[in-house]
Amino acid sequence: MDECKESLQVVEDIYAIYKNDAYMRKYIHTYFTTQLKPMLSNMQNMHAHRQTHIQEMGQEQENFIHTFLNTHKYYYVPQTDKFFLYDEIHYTAISEDDVLHHILTEISKDKKLIAWKQRTKVSLLKRIKENLLFRTIPNSETIQHILDLFCPLLFKTKTEVKYFLSILGDNLLKKNSDLIHFISSKAKLFLREINNHAQIFIGTNAIQTFKHKYHEHAYTKCRLIQINDIIKNDALWAHIIPYTLDILAVCCHYSARYGNADEFIRAKNNDKEVENFVLFLHNHSQESIITMFIAEYMIPVGKPEETMGEISWKTMQYLWKQFLDAHKLPAIIFQSNLKQCLIQKWEAMENTSYDESYEKFIGMEVKYVPYVQPFLQFWKDCMIYDVNEVDLELDEIVMLFHKHMDNRDHCFITEKEVLDLILFFVPNVEIENEKYVHKYRCLLWDKTMDITTTLTAIFAEHGQGSLLSIYDGYEKYCQKKYEQQQPSVSKQYFEKFVSEQWKDGFAM
C-alpha cells in the first residue's frame, strides 16, 4: 500500500470512528479543509530552513577542522594512546587534555560554531586520532637536522645514516623481521636508549633485528652496519637522545618512502661501497670468505723440499681475527668450523698439509703480518711479571719492541696491533683504558731505575742544599733524557714514582 492510499485509509478510519458524532465529523472536516494544508506548508518551510542551517554549520565545521589540522600538525599513536604535535621542525609529546583545551579554545573563537562546540570537538579529536604518527612526512629541515646529528659523528656517510634509520623504521612498522642486522656491540647502550623511547612513545620494539653476535644465521638473511667506534662514548652522543621523537618520525618516513631498508640499499642509493659492505655476507658463502682470507693473509712457500713454512693454529686464529676486524665483520664462523674448513682447504691444495699432532698448517707463510712471531718472542724474552710495576704504556712497548728488533726485516708494529696481540695471546694481562699494562716490566728498560739514576746525575750537577719541585724535576729529567737520546717516562709515571720517594720535593 503506497503512502497516499495509506493516508486515505486513515481518514476513512477516522470518519468511521465518529460516524455518529456530528460535532466531531464537522471538526474533522474543517481541520482537513482549512488547517492541515497551511500547517504542512509551515512544517515544510521549517524543515528546509533547518536542513539549510545544518548544511551551513556542517560546512563551517568542516572548514574549521580543515584549517585547524593544516595549521596544527597533531598526530596519534593508538598503541600507546599518545598525542604528538609537530611544529614543522620538531615533534613533541602532548597530553590529550592539552589537545582538547587547544581545540575548545579555537572553537570558542568561531562564534558560528559555539552551538556545535561539543560536536565539533568530538569530530576533530576523531580526525586527529586518524592522523597516525607512522604516516607522518617530516619537513626537509627536520630530516636534515637528524642526518646532521648522525653524520659524521656516528656514521661516515649519509647513505649509512639513511640505511640505519630505515632499519629502525622497518622494525617499528614490522617489516622484514626475518633479517639480521649486525652492528658493533659498542652500540648497545645507544640502541637501548633509542628503543626505550620507542617503547614509551610508540609501544613498539625498534631494534629487534639488530644483533651483535653471530649464531649460525643464514648469510642470505644477514646485513652489516658500520658505525663509528665513538658510539661507545655516551657523552658524545647524549645530545642526540632529546631528539628521539624526531628520529622515530624520520625512521617511519624513510621506511615508507623507500619501501624498506633492503630496497633502499639495493636500488635507491648511489653509494656502491656502502651497498657492497651491507650485503657482504649475503653475497658470499662461508667457503668464499675463507678463500678470501687465505688469499689476503697467506702465501705458498713453494715445494716442500725448498722450505717448510708453517702457521700454528693459535696464530691462524689471530690472523682470522685480524681479517674479521679489517673487513668489519662479526665472528661469522665458529672456531671449530673454521678449523675444519681450513684443514680441508690445506689438504686439497698442492704442497700443503696439516700436522694434527702439533696443530700446524704447513706449506704457507703469513703474508702481511710478519711481526706476530717476533713480538711473541720479544714478549717471552723481555717481558717479566712484576706485581709492583704499573702504567707501562702501549707506546712504550712499541718503542721497546722496535728497539729490540733494531729494524730487522722492517718489522714495525702499531699500538693497536700490540693491544690485539696481548689480548689474544696473553689474555690474563691487566690492561687499563686500552693504554696501560700493569704488573709487567720490560727487561730492556727499568723505568724506576732510569728515573733514580737520572735524578742522581741531576743532583750531582746542581749540588746540595736547594729544593726542586716535582714539576721542575720532571722538566730537568726530560731535558737530560733528550740530551742522551734516550726515552723518557711519562709525566704521570714520574710524578707517581717521585711522590712516593720524596713527599715535599727534592733536596739538592
C-alpha positions as CSV (number, residue, x, y, z in Angstrom):
1,M,0.0,0.0,0.0
2,D,1.5,3.4,-1.0
3,E,1.6,6.4,1.2
4,C,-1.5,8.1,-0.4
5,K,-3.7,5.0,-0.1
6,E,-2.5,4.5,3.5
7,S,-3.3,8.2,4.4
8,L,-6.8,7.9,2.8
9,Q,-7.4,4.8,4.7
10,V,-6.5,6.6,7.9
11,V,-9.0,9.4,7.0
12,E,-11.7,6.8,6.3
13,D,-11.0,5.1,9.6
14,I,-11.3,8.4,11.5
15,Y,-14.6,9.2,9.9
16,A,-15.8,5.7,10.7
17,I,-14.9,6.2,14.3
18,Y,-17.0,9.4,14.6
19,K,-19.8,8.5,12.1
20,N,-22.4,9.0,14.7
21,D,-20.8,12.2,16.2
22,A,-21.9,15.2,14.1
23,Y,-19.7,17.7,16.1
24,M,-16.5,15.7,15.6
25,R,-17.3,15.0,11.9
26,K,-17.7,18.7,11.3
27,Y,-14.4,19.5,13.2
28,I,-12.5,16.9,11.2
29,H,-13.9,18.3,8.0
30,T,-12.9,21.8,9.0
31,Y,-9.4,20.6,10.0
32,F,-8.7,18.8,6.8
33,T,-10.1,21.6,4.6
34,T,-8.7,24.7,6.3
35,Q,-5.9,23.9,8.8
36,L,-3.9,20.9,7.6
37,K,-2.6,22.4,4.4
38,P,-1.1,25.6,5.9
39,M,0.3,23.6,8.8
40,L,2.1,21.2,6.5
41,S,3.4,24.1,4.5
42,N,4.9,25.7,7.6
43,M,6.4,22.4,8.6
44,Q,8.0,22.0,5.2
45,N,9.5,25.5,5.4
46,M,10.8,24.9,8.9
47,H,12.4,21.6,7.8
48,A,14.0,23.2,4.8
49,H,15.4,26.0,7.0
50,R,16.7,23.5,9.5
51,Q,18.4,21.5,6.7
52,T,20.0,24.6,5.3
53,H,21.3,25.6,8.7
54,I,22.7,22.1,9.4
55,Q,24.4,22.1,6.0
56,E,25.9,25.5,6.6
57,M,27.0,24.5,10.1
58,G,28.4,21.3,8.7
59,Q,30.4,23.2,6.1
60,E,31.6,25.7,8.8
61,Q,32.6,22.8,10.9
62,E,34.5,21.1,8.1
63,N,36.2,24.3,7.2
64,F,37.2,24.8,10.8
65,I,38.6,21.2,11.1
66,H,40.4,21.5,7.8
67,T,42.1,24.8,8.9
68,F,42.9,23.5,12.3
69,L,44.5,20.3,11.1
70,N,46.5,22.2,8.4
71,T,47.6,24.8,10.9
72,H,48.3,22.5,13.9
73,K,50.1,19.2,13.0
74,Y,48.7,16.7,15.5
75,Y,49.5,13.0,15.4
76,Y,48.4,10.0,17.3
77,V,49.7,6.5,18.2
78,P,46.9,4.1,19.2
79,Q,49.2,1.6,20.7
80,T,50.2,4.0,23.5
81,D,47.2,6.3,23.3
82,K,49.6,9.3,23.0
83,F,49.3,12.5,21.0
84,F,52.1,14.4,19.4
85,L,52.5,18.0,18.0
86,Y,54.8,18.8,15.1
87,D,55.8,22.5,14.8
88,E,57.4,21.9,11.3
89,I,60.8,21.4,12.9
90,H,60.4,19.1,16.0
91,Y,57.9,16.6,17.3
92,T,56.7,16.9,20.9
93,A,54.6,14.6,23.0
94,I,51.4,16.3,24.3
95,S,48.6,15.2,26.6
96,E,45.1,14.6,25.4
97,D,43.9,17.3,27.9
98,D,46.1,19.8,26.2
99,V,44.8,18.8,22.8
100,L,41.2,19.2,23.9
101,H,41.9,22.5,25.6
102,H,43.5,23.8,22.4
103,I,40.5,22.5,20.3
104,L,37.9,24.2,22.6
105,T,39.9,27.4,22.7
106,E,40.0,27.6,18.9
107,I,36.3,26.7,18.6
108,S,35.4,29.5,21.0
109,K,36.9,32.0,18.7
110,D,34.4,30.9,16.0
111,K,31.1,32.4,17.0
112,K,29.2,30.4,14.5
113,L,30.3,27.1,16.0
114,I,29.5,27.8,19.6
115,A,26.3,25.8,19.5
116,W,28.2,22.9,17.9
117,K,31.1,23.1,20.3
118,Q,31.0,19.6,21.7
119,R,30.0,18.0,18.4
120,T,33.0,19.8,16.7
121,K,35.4,18.8,19.5
122,V,34.4,15.1,19.1
123,S,34.7,15.2,15.3
124,L,38.1,16.9,15.4
125,L,39.5,14.6,18.0
126,K,38.4,11.6,15.9
127,R,40.1,13.1,12.9
128,I,43.3,13.7,14.9
129,K,43.3,10.0,16.0
130,E,43.2,9.0,12.4
131,N,46.3,11.0,11.7
132,L,48.9,8.4,12.7
133,L,52.5,9.3,13.6
134,F,53.6,6.3,11.4
135,R,52.4,8.1,8.3
136,T,54.0,11.5,9.1
137,I,56.1,13.2,6.4
138,P,58.7,15.4,8.2
139,N,59.9,18.6,6.6
140,S,63.3,18.8,4.9
141,E,64.6,20.9,7.8
142,T,63.7,18.1,10.3
143,I,65.2,15.4,8.1
144,Q,68.4,17.4,7.6
145,H,68.8,18.0,11.3
146,I,68.6,14.3,12.1
147,L,71.1,13.5,9.3
148,D,73.5,16.1,10.7
149,L,73.2,14.6,14.2
150,F,74.3,11.2,13.0
151,C,76.8,12.1,10.3
152,P,79.8,12.3,10.6
153,L,79.7,11.7,14.4
154,L,78.2,8.1,14.3
155,F,78.3,7.3,10.6
156,K,80.8,8.3,7.9
157,T,78.2,8.9,5.2
158,K,74.6,10.0,5.0
159,T,73.8,6.9,3.0
160,E,74.8,4.8,6.1
161,V,72.6,7.0,8.2
162,K,69.6,6.6,5.9
163,Y,70.1,2.9,5.9
164,F,70.3,2.7,9.7
165,L,67.2,4.9,10.1
166,S,65.3,2.8,7.5
167,I,66.0,-0.3,9.5
168,L,64.6,1.3,12.6
169,G,61.6,2.3,10.6
170,D,61.1,-1.3,9.3
171,N,61.3,-2.6,12.9
172,L,58.7,0.0,14.0
173,L,56.4,-0.9,11.1
174,K,57.2,-4.7,11.4
175,K,58.7,-5.1,8.0
176,N,61.5,-7.6,7.1
177,S,61.5,-9.1,10.6
178,D,63.4,-12.2,9.3
179,L,66.5,-10.2,8.5
180,I,69.5,-9.9,10.8
181,H,71.4,-6.6,11.0
182,F,74.9,-7.0,12.6
183,I,76.2,-3.9,14.4
184,S,79.1,-3.4,16.8
185,S,78.4,-4.3,20.4
186,K,79.7,-0.8,21.3
187,A,76.4,0.5,20.0
188,K,74.4,-1.5,22.7
189,L,73.7,1.5,25.0
190,F,72.8,3.8,22.2
191,L,70.3,1.3,20.7
192,R,68.9,0.7,24.1
193,E,68.3,4.4,24.6
194,I,66.6,4.7,21.3
195,N,64.5,1.7,21.9
196,N,63.4,2.8,25.4
197,H,61.9,6.0,23.8
198,A,60.3,3.9,21.1
199,Q,58.6,1.7,23.6
200,I,57.4,4.7,25.6
201,F,56.1,6.8,22.7
202,I,55.1,4.1,20.1
203,G,54.9,0.9,22.1
204,T,56.9,-1.0,19.5
205,N,60.4,-2.6,19.6
206,A,62.7,-0.6,17.3
207,I,65.8,-2.8,17.5
208,Q,64.6,-6.4,17.3
209,T,66.6,-7.2,14.1
210,F,69.9,-5.8,15.4
211,K,72.4,-8.4,16.6
212,H,75.9,-8.2,17.9
213,K,77.0,-11.8,17.7
214,Y,76.6,-14.5,15.0
215,H,74.6,-17.6,15.9
216,E,74.6,-19.7,12.7
217,H,72.3,-17.3,10.9
218,A,71.8,-17.9,7.1
219,Y,74.2,-15.5,5.3
220,T,71.4,-14.6,2.9
221,K,69.5,-13.0,5.8
222,C,72.4,-11.1,7.2
223,R,73.2,-7.4,6.7
224,L,76.2,-5.4,8.1
225,I,76.1,-2.0,9.6
226,Q,79.3,0.0,10.0
227,I,79.1,2.5,12.9
228,N,82.0,4.7,14.2
229,D,83.8,3.4,17.4
230,I,82.9,6.7,19.1
231,I,79.5,5.2,19.7
232,K,80.9,3.6,22.8
233,N,81.3,7.1,24.4
234,D,77.8,8.0,25.5
235,A,78.9,11.5,26.5
236,L,79.5,12.3,22.8
237,W,76.0,11.2,21.6
238,A,73.9,12.1,24.6
239,H,72.8,15.3,22.8
240,I,71.1,13.2,20.2
241,I,68.6,11.5,22.6
242,P,66.4,14.5,23.2
243,Y,65.5,14.4,19.5
244,T,64.4,10.7,19.6
245,L,60.8,11.6,18.6
246,D,62.2,13.4,15.5
247,I,64.4,10.3,14.8
248,L,61.4,7.9,15.1
249,A,59.3,10.1,12.8
250,V,62.1,10.2,10.2
251,C,62.6,6.4,10.6
252,C,59.0,5.7,9.7
253,H,59.1,8.2,6.9
254,Y,62.2,6.6,5.3
255,S,60.7,3.1,5.7
256,A,57.5,4.2,3.9
257,R,59.4,6.3,1.3
258,Y,61.9,3.6,0.3
259,G,59.6,0.6,0.8
260,N,62.1,-0.9,3.3
261,A,65.7,-0.7,4.2
262,D,66.7,-3.5,1.8
263,E,65.1,-1.8,-1.2
264,F,66.9,1.4,-0.2
265,I,70.3,-0.2,-0.1
266,R,69.8,-2.3,-3.2
267,A,68.2,0.1,-5.6
268,K,67.7,3.6,-4.1
269,N,71.2,4.8,-3.2
270,N,74.3,5.7,-5.2
271,D,77.0,4.5,-2.8
272,K,78.2,1.2,-4.2
273,E,80.8,0.9,-1.5
274,V,78.2,1.0,1.3
275,E,76.0,-1.4,-0.6
276,N,78.8,-3.9,-1.0
277,F,79.6,-3.8,2.7
278,V,76.0,-4.1,3.8
279,L,75.4,-7.1,1.5
280,F,78.8,-8.7,2.1
281,L,77.5,-11.8,3.8
282,H,74.5,-12.0,1.5
283,N,76.8,-12.0,-1.5
284,H,79.4,-14.6,-0.1
285,S,79.4,-18.1,1.2
286,Q,81.5,-19.5,4.1
287,E,83.8,-21.1,1.6
288,S,84.4,-18.0,-0.5
289,I,85.1,-15.9,2.7
290,I,87.7,-18.5,3.8
291,T,89.2,-18.5,0.4
292,M,89.5,-14.7,0.5
293,F,91.1,-14.9,4.0
294,I,93.8,-17.3,2.7
295,A,94.5,-15.2,-0.3
296,E,94.8,-12.0,1.7
297,Y,96.9,-13.2,4.6
298,M,99.0,-16.2,3.3
299,I,101.4,-17.0,0.6
300,P,102.6,-20.5,-0.6
301,V,106.3,-21.2,0.2
302,G,106.8,-23.4,-2.8
303,K,107.8,-27.1,-3.0
304,P,108.2,-29.0,0.3
305,E,111.8,-29.7,-0.3
306,E,112.6,-26.0,-0.8
307,T,111.3,-24.7,2.6
308,M,108.8,-25.7,5.2
309,G,106.6,-22.7,6.0
310,E,104.1,-23.3,8.9
311,I,101.4,-21.5,10.7
312,S,100.2,-22.6,14.2
313,W,96.5,-22.9,14.8
314,K,96.8,-20.2,17.5
315,T,98.4,-17.9,15.0
316,M,95.8,-18.8,12.5
317,Q,93.1,-17.8,14.9
318,Y,94.8,-14.4,15.4
319,L,95.0,-13.9,11.7
320,W,91.4,-14.7,11.3
321,K,90.5,-12.2,14.0
322,Q,92.6,-9.6,12.1
323,F,90.8,-10.5,8.9
324,L,87.4,-10.0,10.6
325,D,88.5,-6.7,12.1
326,A,89.8,-5.5,8.7
327,H,86.5,-6.2,7.0
328,K,84.4,-5.0,9.9
329,L,82.8,-8.5,10.2
330,P,81.4,-10.2,13.3
331,A,82.7,-13.7,14.2
332,I,80.8,-15.3,11.3
333,I,82.2,-18.8,11.7
334,F,82.6,-20.8,14.9
335,Q,86.2,-21.7,15.7
336,S,85.6,-25.5,15.3
337,N,84.0,-25.0,11.9
338,L,86.8,-22.6,10.9
339,K,89.4,-25.1,11.8
340,Q,87.8,-27.9,9.9
341,C,87.3,-25.8,6.8
342,L,90.9,-24.7,6.9
343,I,92.1,-28.2,7.2
344,Q,90.0,-29.3,4.2
345,K,91.5,-26.4,2.2
346,W,95.0,-27.3,3.2
347,E,94.6,-31.0,2.4
348,A,93.0,-30.1,-1.0
349,M,95.8,-27.7,-2.1
350,E,99.1,-28.7,-3.6
351,N,102.2,-28.8,-1.4
352,T,100.3,-28.0,1.7
353,S,99.3,-30.2,4.7
354,Y,98.0,-30.1,8.2
355,D,100.0,-31.6,11.1
356,E,97.4,-32.7,13.6
357,S,99.9,-33.6,16.3
358,Y,101.2,-30.0,16.6
359,E,98.2,-28.3,15.2
360,K,100.2,-26.6,12.4
361,F,99.3,-25.7,8.8
362,I,102.3,-26.5,6.7
363,G,103.2,-25.1,3.3
364,M,102.3,-21.4,3.7
365,E,103.7,-18.4,5.4
366,V,102.0,-15.3,6.8
367,K,101.8,-12.6,4.1
368,Y,101.2,-9.2,5.7
369,V,101.8,-9.5,9.4
370,P,105.5,-10.6,9.9
371,Y,105.5,-9.0,13.4
372,V,103.4,-11.8,15.1
373,Q,106.1,-14.3,15.9
374,P,108.9,-11.7,16.5
375,F,106.6,-9.9,19.0
376,L,105.6,-13.1,20.8
377,Q,109.3,-13.9,21.1
378,F,110.0,-10.4,22.4
379,W,107.3,-10.8,25.0
380,K,108.7,-14.1,26.1
381,D,112.3,-12.9,26.3
382,C,111.9,-9.4,27.5
383,M,108.7,-9.0,29.5
384,I,108.5,-10.3,33.1
385,Y,105.8,-10.4,35.6
386,D,106.3,-7.7,38.3
387,V,103.5,-7.1,40.8
388,N,105.0,-3.7,41.7
389,E,105.1,-2.4,38.1
390,V,102.2,-0.2,36.9
391,D,101.4,2.1,33.9
392,L,103.7,0.5,31.3
393,E,102.2,2.3,28.2
394,L,101.5,0.6,24.9
395,D,103.5,3.2,23.0
396,E,106.5,2.3,25.3
397,I,106.1,-1.4,24.5
398,V,106.0,-0.4,20.8
399,M,109.2,1.6,21.2
400,L,111.0,-1.2,23.1
401,F,109.9,-3.8,20.5
402,H,111.3,-1.7,17.7
403,K,114.5,-1.1,19.7
404,H,114.7,-4.9,20.3
405,M,114.2,-5.7,16.6
406,D,116.6,-2.9,15.5
407,N,114.6,-2.6,12.3
408,R,115.2,-6.2,11.3
409,D,113.1,-7.1,8.2
410,H,111.3,-3.8,8.6
411,C,109.3,-5.4,11.4
412,F,107.2,-2.4,12.5
413,I,104.1,-2.6,14.7
414,T,101.4,-0.2,15.9
415,E,99.8,0.3,19.3
416,K,96.6,-1.3,18.2
417,E,98.5,-4.3,16.8
418,V,100.3,-4.6,20.2
419,L,97.0,-4.4,22.0
420,D,95.4,-7.1,19.8
421,L,98.4,-9.4,20.2
422,I,98.5,-9.1,24.0
423,L,94.7,-9.5,24.4
424,F,94.8,-12.6,22.1
425,F,98.0,-14.4,23.1
426,V,98.4,-13.2,26.7
427,P,94.7,-12.7,27.8
428,N,95.4,-12.6,31.5
429,V,97.4,-9.4,31.3
430,E,95.7,-6.4,33.1
431,I,95.2,-3.5,30.7
432,E,93.6,-0.2,31.7
433,N,91.8,2.0,29.2
434,E,93.4,0.2,26.3
435,K,96.6,2.1,27.1
436,Y,98.3,1.0,30.4
437,V,99.7,-2.5,31.1
438,H,100.0,-3.3,34.8
439,K,102.2,-5.8,36.6
440,Y,104.6,-6.4,33.7
441,R,108.1,-4.9,33.4
442,C,110.4,-4.9,30.3
443,L,114.0,-6.0,30.9
444,L,115.1,-3.6,28.3
445,W,114.1,-0.6,30.4
446,D,113.8,-0.4,34.1
447,K,111.8,2.8,34.4
448,T,112.2,3.3,38.2
449,M,115.9,2.7,37.9
450,D,116.1,5.1,35.0
451,I,114.4,7.9,37.0
452,T,116.6,7.3,40.0
453,T,119.8,7.2,38.0
454,T,118.9,10.3,36.0
455,L,117.9,12.3,39.1
456,T,121.1,11.3,40.9
457,A,123.0,12.7,38.0
458,I,120.9,15.9,38.1
459,F,121.6,16.3,41.8
460,A,125.3,15.8,41.3
461,E,125.3,18.6,38.7
462,H,123.4,21.1,40.8
463,G,124.9,20.5,44.2
464,Q,123.2,20.1,47.5
465,G,121.1,22.4,49.7
466,S,118.4,23.6,47.4
467,L,114.9,22.3,46.8
468,L,113.4,21.2,43.4
469,S,109.7,20.8,42.8
470,I,108.4,17.6,41.1
471,Y,107.4,19.7,38.1
472,D,110.9,21.2,37.7
473,G,112.4,17.8,38.4
474,Y,110.4,16.2,35.5
475,E,111.4,19.1,33.2
476,K,115.1,18.6,34.0
477,Y,114.7,14.8,33.7
478,C,113.2,15.1,30.2
479,Q,116.0,17.5,29.2
480,K,118.6,15.0,30.4
481,K,117.0,12.1,28.5
482,Y,116.7,14.3,25.4
483,E,120.5,15.0,25.6
484,Q,121.2,11.3,26.0
485,Q,118.8,10.5,23.1
486,Q,117.0,8.0,25.4
487,P,113.3,7.6,26.0
488,S,111.7,9.3,29.0
489,V,108.8,8.1,31.2
490,S,105.5,9.9,31.1
491,K,104.8,12.8,33.5
492,Q,102.2,10.7,35.3
493,Y,104.6,7.8,35.9
494,F,107.3,10.2,37.0
495,E,105.1,12.1,39.5
496,K,103.7,8.9,40.9
497,F,107.1,7.4,41.5
498,V,108.7,10.5,42.8
499,S,105.8,11.4,45.1
500,E,106.3,8.1,46.8
501,Q,110.0,8.7,47.3
502,W,110.1,12.4,48.0
503,K,107.0,13.8,49.7
504,D,107.9,17.5,49.6
505,G,110.2,17.9,46.7
506,F,113.8,17.1,46.0
507,A,116.6,18.1,48.4
508,M,119.5,19.2,46.3
